[in-house]
Amino acid sequence: MIEKELLKRNLPNLLLMPNGKRVSSVKEWESVQKPYLKEILLREEYGKTFAPIEPKITSKLNAVDFSGKAVWEEIEFLFELGNKSHAVKTNLILPKQKSCCPVIIYINFRPDIPDRYLPVEEIIDNGFGVFSVCRGDIASDNASFDKLASVLISERDDETGGLLMVWAYMAMKMMDYLQLRSEVDKSKIGIAGHSRLGKTALLAAALDERFAFVFANDSGCSGAALSRGHCLGAEKLEHITVTFPFWFCKNYLKYIYCDDELPFDQHYLLALIAPRIVYVGGALEDTWADNDNQFLSCVSASPVWKLYNKDGLVYPNRLPLVGDEFMDGEVGFYLRAGTHYHSRTDWGICLNAIKKKLNV
């Protein structure tokens, strides 16, 4: 059944190298195909990465300690380039009782701690730290390209990164900072996000191999979901590129009515994260995010994990049903009941799975 679904979509083969030969080893993937696929995605969809800026960092303790469980630091990153500058406020919350803990970087829609999307105490109780930032503190979600975006971007050409790249850039700077903290297990740092910030989390993990795992919840079109063969009621390129053209590079707009003619698809993005851990979540009533195509993207990317002698997505030969949790491989997919939301159910599924994988 799954093979028939994939044949309908006529996906470009991510293991077919530019010379027409099929990738047969990790060496060929790492040296030839992976850079080739990354170049396509950055040139045609997300845009080029930005020049590195070393921010000035200051921090202060917050008195809230979550009933003595955690230490909360409010950390500010000041970016300066020429006559432009912008400060981004972040929140690092680490468990008190853990000497070397895993940490999840989380880009949220709001600065609140905790937040309806960010159950801080539950995350701490599971043994993880959390390093959060509000996407609006990085750059406004519109075409103004203000705040950090104004520092990074002086002028936009067809390949200049959009806001997804700006938000991902900040996540990677947060990763840089975590490398300096002795309380953090550097081998167990992940990133998570919901909706447009799920897209951001996948992009950051694809670009920065220091991320050991990624949770992308309801990331949909231009995130985890394939663009080809979209299901009834799903978001298409003509929707996302008209409403949110500033998320992407200008080149992406030339595919506005060409979902089925793209020279790539979103399984490329997932494959760039191999052999690390990728968990993709969907919600039954969130038809806009195209649950079947998120699942099929996980299926299509999984052969790359096989190159590393790891399991990609482990699944039955059918499309997902509500309540399914396919979390045994390095690629995981789950489909819960409900709507477009980052719920405690989503967090629980992913945290439980990653604890088993990483022995947290």
Secondary structure, DSSP 4 states (H G I P E B T S, - for coil): -HHHHHHHHT---TTB-TTSPBP-SHHHIIIIIHHHHHHHHIIIII-BPPPP---EEEEEEES--TTTTEEEEEEEEEEEETTEEEEEEEEEEEETT-SSEEEEEEEESS--SSBTTB-HHHHHHTT-EEEEEEHHHH--SSTT--THHHHH-SS--TTB--HHHHHHHHHHHHHHHHTT-TTEEEEEEEEEEETHHHHHHHHHHHH-TT--EEEEES--BTTTB-STTPPTT---HHHHHHH-GGGS-GGGGGGTT-GGG-SS-THHHHHTTTTSEEEEEEETT-GGG-HHHHHHHHHHHTHHHHHTT---B---SS---TT-EE-SSSEEEEEESS-S---HHHHHHHHHHHHHHHT-
